[in-house]
Amino acid sequence: MTITVKITISLKDGMLDPEARAIQHALSNLGYTTASLSTARVFNVGIDTDSPEEAKIMAAEMCDRLLANPVIHSYEIEAKK
Amino acid sequence: MRFAVLQFGGSNCDQDAHHVVEDVCGVDCDLVWYKDGFSRSYDAIVIPGGFSYGDYLRAGAIATRTPVMQDVCQHAAAGGLVLGICNGAQIGAESGLIPGVFTINEYPKFICEWVHLKVENASSPFTSEYTKGDIIRIPIAHKEGRYVAEEGVPQRLLDEGNVAFRFCDAAGNCTPESNPNGSALNITGILSEKQNVLLMMPHPERAAESVLGSEDGKKLFDSMINCCEGSY
């Protein structure tokens, strides 16, 4: 069975997000006032296993070793059968 | 004495770095393709600028996970010199050779311009030909060059002498206006704890001949060569 893991990588709280600031500015030019805006990257990874727990552990390892940089990023993992 | 310039897919300053080391400074230098690895020992390894793997994921993230980078880290751990320039600095930081990372500029666009740098440390293997406080002109060319580290780390690096270069104005003032990418404390050249690794966003190899508008970067390579000569 393949379990799809959704990994969301975000900037840690307090980290400057220049892209978000530029997007917020562009939205403001279109007339939208936004109280906050942040960006994130999503990876959908299919893992061959029956165990959502095992898939999540593997996904966390992927984040620690490549997908995220612990200096600036935090991540969230959701497993879907 | 022999230097190596490492090449990844997407490196594009490898030939410039090789030219400066071999033709301008007169030191034997090999271009080493990352898949071939190191077939002999080197006094210094230069990780050049470019866009390895198209900057996918994060600048330097993919190149960092290639086997050859383990050899670079071993070379550094054994005290060998490692110079990371621009994308090479991003790769070195991702590899943990210094604390912190280089990430997207405060104003998120590519910047290509000449900048002034203040020499903060003139006793390292990379900066001994300079004098502390020197103001030098070297170009930058990057979109992900803003130095960020955990709270307190930039000041500690500065206090402990592990900052080689900071962005400054022509008079040597390190101000927000003279900080093109928003780096912490204007820091853009960081030395490892043992000071045998220097990671920097500016391109000294583009300022090593008068025909290019500045020779200020040549002293960096001369410093490395002097350091290596001292070990023979």
Boltz contact constraints between the chains, C-beta under 6 A:
constraints:
  - contact:
      token1: [A, 18]
      token2: [B, 104]
      max_distance: 6.0
  - contact:
      token1: [A, 18]
      token2: [B, 106]
      max_distance: 6.0
  - contact:
      token1: [A, 18]
      token2: [B, 108]
      max_distance: 6.0
  - contact:
      token1: [A, 19]
      token2: [B, 108]
      max_distance: 6.0
  - contact:
      token1: [A, 22]
      token2: [B, 108]
      max_distance: 6.0
  - contact:
      token1: [A, 69]
      token2: [B, 101]
      max_distance: 6.0
  - contact:
      token1: [A, 71]
      token2: [B, 101]
      max_distance: 6.0
  - contact:
      token1: [A, 72]
      token2: [B, 103]
      max_distance: 6.0
